[in-house]
Amino acid sequence: MRKKVILACTDCDSRNYTSESNRESSPERLEIKKFCSTCNAHTMHKETK
């Protein structure tokens, strides 16, 4: 079953994106390089709790 997760920018901690993650196959947190409108640059976004 997929779980909806929130992605937050690592630089400014702005919560910009939502995504779906499969918890059973990957227990570690999701990390994706996405565009942050607050920083106005491409930064790493991590899954929040």
C-alpha positions in Angstrom: 0.0 0.0 0.0 1.3 3.4 -0.9 1.5 6.2 1.7 1.2 9.9 0.9 4.3 11.8 2.1 5.2 15.5 2.3 8.5 16.8 0.9 10.3 19.7 2.5 13.2 21.7 1.2 16.5 21.1 3.1 17.7 24.7 2.8 14.6 26.7 3.8 12.4 24.0 5.3 9.5 25.0 3.1 7.0 22.2 2.5 6.4 22.4 -1.2 5.5 19.0 -2.6 3.5 15.8 -1.9 4.4 12.4 -3.2 3.5 8.7 -2.7 5.9 6.2 -1.2 5.9 2.5 -0.8 6.8 1.9 2.8 7.4 -1.8 2.7 10.1 -1.7 0.0 12.0 1.3 1.2 12.1 2.0 5.0 14.5 5.0 4.6 13.2 8.5 3.9 12.6 9.7 0.3 15.1 12.3 -1.1 14.4 14.0 -4.4 16.0 17.0 -6.1 13.1 19.4 -6.9 12.6 23.1 -7.6 11.9 25.3 -4.5 10.0 28.5 -5.3 11.1 30.0 -2.0 14.8 29.5 -2.7 14.3 30.0 -6.5 16.7 27.1 -7.2 16.8 23.3 -7.5 17.5 21.8 -4.0 17.2 18.5 -2.2 13.8 17.8 -0.7 13.4 15.2 2.1 10.4 13.4 3.4 9.0 14.8 6.6 7.3 13.0 9.4 
